[in-house]
Amino acid sequence: MAKNKQLNDNMSRLNRINPVTNTLFNILFLVLALACFLPIIFIFIISLTDNDVIRTQGYQLWVTAETFSADAYSYLWSQRNTILHALWVSIYVTAIGTCLGVMLTCLMGYVLSRTEHKLNNFLTIMVFIPMVFGGGMAASYVVNVQFLHLKDTMWVLILPLAVSSWNVTISRTFFRSTIPDSIIESAKIDGASQMTIFFRIVLPISKPVLATIGLFLAFGYWNDWFQAQLYISDDSLKSLQAMLNSIQNNIEYLTKNPTAMLSSATELKRAMPQESVRMAIAFVVAVPIACVYPFFQKYFISGLTVGAVKG
C-alpha cells in the first residue's frame, strides 16, 4: 500500500503544472480567444456605425449616440426577399451536403478500417493520392460541367465538397482504433449483414467522429462561395456567402434586385449604406454557424483526439 501511494504521489508530482506555467498558458489561450472573438465584435460595431462617419473618420472601435446608425440592417430588411432567398440556399446546401457527406465519408472510412477487405490496400492508396496530388481547377470544371452537367444546379454546390481524403482518413482511424473487432465478429456470427452492422451497431457508438466530420463539412459548406462563383450564373441559386462576395467585389450587385420602393437603381445605390451593409451581411453570415459549435464541442474534441495515446 505504501509503495502504491508513493508511486501515485510521484505520478501526481510529474503531472503537476507549475503555477507560473499555468498562468502563462491561461494568458496565451485568453489572447488567442480574443483574437478569434474580437473581429466579430468589431464587424458588428462597424455595421452599426453611420456610413458618413466611416467615410470621414474611418472605422470606430465603439458606437456613440452620434455615430450610431441602423441603416445597414434597415437596408437588409428592405432587401429581405433577396437576402432570405440566398440564406435559404445556404441552409439547404449546408444541411443536405453535411448529411450526405457524413454518410459517404463514414461508409468509406468503415470499409477502409476493415483489414480483411481484399481491396483495402488499393482503396487506401486511391484515397491517399488526392491528399498529395490534385487534378486542378480546369479538370474539375470539365468533369462537373461537361460530363456531369452540374452547372447552374444545386448539386454543383453539394457534390464536389461532399467527400475529402482528410475526412475519410479521420473516419478510418476512428473506426479502426475505437470499434472492437469482437463486436463485428459477434454480429457476423449472429447473421447480421455488413449494412446492418454498420447502421445498427457501428454508427450508434460513433458520435464523436460523426460530430467531427459533420462540423468540418458544415463549416465548409456554409463558408463556401467559390463553387457558386465558378459554376452558378443564375442569381436565384447563389448562396448568401456568394452574394456577399459579389457585394464586396461589386457594390452594385444588390441594385439588380431593387425590392426597395425607389425609382431607379441609381437611387438605390445612393441610399445604400455601402460599408456598413457589407459588415452587417458578414455578421449575419458568421453568427449562425458559430452558434452551432458549442452543441457539438464535446464530440468534436473526442473526434479530434482519435489515435491519441490512452493510459
Secondary structure by P-SEA (a helix, b strand, c coil): caaaaaaaaaaaaaacccaaaaaaaaaaaaaaaaaacaaaaaaaaaaacccccccccccccccccccccaaaaaaaaaaaaaaaaaaaaaaaaaaaaaaaaaaaaaaaaaaaacccccaaaaaaaaaaaaacccccaaaaaaaaccccccccccccccccccccaaaaaaaaaaaaacccaaaaaaaaaacccaaaaaacccccccaaaaaaaaaaaaaaaaaccccccccccccccccaaaaaaaaaacccccccccccccccaaaaaaaccaaaaaaaaaaaaccccccccccaaaaaaaaaacccccc
